[in-house]
Amino acid sequence: MNIKEFSLQVGVCPHTIRFYEKNGVLSSVQRLANGHRHFTDKDVRWMEFVLRLKHTGMPLDKIRHYAALREQGKETVAQRQALLEEHAQDLSENIEQLRTHLQKLNDKIDLYKQDLVD
């Protein structure tokens, strides 16, 4: 598929795809004889995973590091696992902190509701 089809499939604009390619996250994109990018279903799955990492707060440097490890093959599986475990731990801590913040906001909202009733 071309970059337009790929961007529709993964839900990001072509500019973002070029950005990730330029920054080493999409380093194995094939090129056709005319120089146009050609994306596969494997690229779609990879980009969906990259976006999941991004949406869960992983910094670009870590995503880039993960992508570089991935390019090196199976010998880096343990390193990739460790990187994801660290990110999962950070994410769990962030979720817990957000739950605490939400509870505090809800407590304040309840106070305001009480003031309106009184």
Phi, psi and omega in degrees: 000152179275179186294326179294313178298318180298316181296322177293321181295319184264350174082026174229158183284157179304327178301318179295320178297316177298321178300311180295324177294314180298327183267014173082008180275324176248067188275345185255026180292128180284153176239140175281172180302329180277001178091354180286146178292144176231117183256149181243175176298327177298320177296322179298312180298319179296314181294323177299320178292317178302315180295324177297317177300315180299313183291340176265009171094010178288130179294153181304321180301319179288322176298317179298318178297315177301315180298320179295319177297318179300319179296333181283345175098195188299334182294350180253011183302315181298321179293319179294319178299314180299318179298316180290323177296319177298317180294320179298320178296314177301317180297317178300317178296320178295320179297316179297318179295320178295322177299318179297314179298318179298318179298317179297319177296317179296323175299317180294318177300318178299321176300316179296321178297320178297318179298323180289329180282322184291000000 
